[in-house]
Amino acid sequence: MSKKVFIVAVNKEVDTQTPILGYPVIFSGVGKINATMAACKAFMEGYDEVINIGSCGSLCLPPGTIVKVGQVFQDIDATPLCEYGKTPFEAGSEQIVLDSMSDITCFTTDYFYDEN
């Protein structure tokens, strides 16, 4: 039987609802590095299914819409080792396909912007 856990950056993203659907939640803090450390912690604690959920913005979807992302494009700048958006020494790294049936894309970065 699967031992499942949710990873969420901050409790505001889930309205402090824990557990989620009966499964425990690990709050990771903001950013990809914190999410990675939380995933490592989850696996070390014996979880074999980790679901990382979070919030993001869209110009096309209304706030609160839940989507299953099909492709992820990452923001990385490793120039001069390779072109912007690619990871050095990894072919096809500019895009990660999670679900080829979903046309939803996500651009991921750890830059933070304000409305101002």
Order of alpha helices (4+ residues) and beta strands (2+ residues): beta-beta-alpha-beta-beta-beta-beta
